[in-house]
Amino acid sequence: MLGAHVSAAGGVDKAPARATRIGASVFQIFTKQPSRWAEPSLGDDAVCAFRTERARAGAGFAVSHDSYLINLASPEPALWRRSTDSFRRELARAARLGLDAVVTHPGNAMDGDRDEAIERNATGVAEALETVPDGPRVLLELTSGSGTSVGGTFEELARIIRLVPEPLRSRVGICFDTCHAWVGGFDLRRDVEGVWMRADDTFGAHRIELFHLNDAKAPFGSHLDRHENIGRGTMGIEPFRRLMNEERFRAVPKVLETPKGDDGVSADRENLAVLRGLRGT
């Protein structure tokens, strides 16, 4: 269950083959340009082609990441509405493609009121889930906790989940980003069991349904979100060794978001090979 974020350039149906090319059994994509509000319309041919290519690739898990512009925590009514509508459309596109989940950043409390921001985020997530009832799961991504960003603590993620009403809440899980955790103050090198205990005590570690595996360029606790190749950053190799051999997370998909460099295929293959080599060591 290892893979990477792969490009959907030229059409979403091109992504599964790119995953196959790097030896990935799971993958993440953008279903639209992440830095633009424009909402693409997926035709029946594109949807059918994606589903066919995914089946051919044998991908056991496929997920999209929502737009970087979406801020479900925004205190500005116009931006919150635009963000919620965009997130709903992302969920609808993912449903048509047959994706398993959509990853979303919890947003930013631009006015500094984190409690209200969390409530607005939960309301936006719930609205989208209700509008797309047969769609994929929503995975709240642990953030680096920088500035006004929401979701940098387990407590904030747990509160968002609690505020989503049942039965919609059962479709909400967590995406655990290792770089974000490390720079956010979660010591995956010296106290990894303590991290999982905290997860159990807040939202429940069983809700972690996806890992973003990234080393960090920035120091521990710095809150600076800068991804690095596996074992080449401030985290080092040991946290990844522990994670690759952690039985409770063996079946949880793990996706790279490491730097692509000039040759993304070679970079992804190298990082995946490093992770596979850690199993059983």
Secondary structure, 3 states (H helix, E strand, C coil): CEEEECCCCCCHHHHHHHHHHCCCCEEEECCCCCCCCCCCCCCHHHHHHHHHHHHHHCCCEEEEECCCCCCCCCCCHHHHHHHHHHHHHHHHHHHHHCCCEEEECCCECCCCCHHHHHHHHHHHHHHHHHHCCCCCEEEEECCCCCCCECCCCHHHHHHHHHHCCCCHHHHEEEEEEHHHHHHCCCCCCCCHHHHHHHHHHHCCHHHEEEEEECEECCCCCCCCCCEECCCCCCCCCHHHHHHHCCHHHCCCCEEECCCCCCCHHHHHHHHHHHHHHCCCC
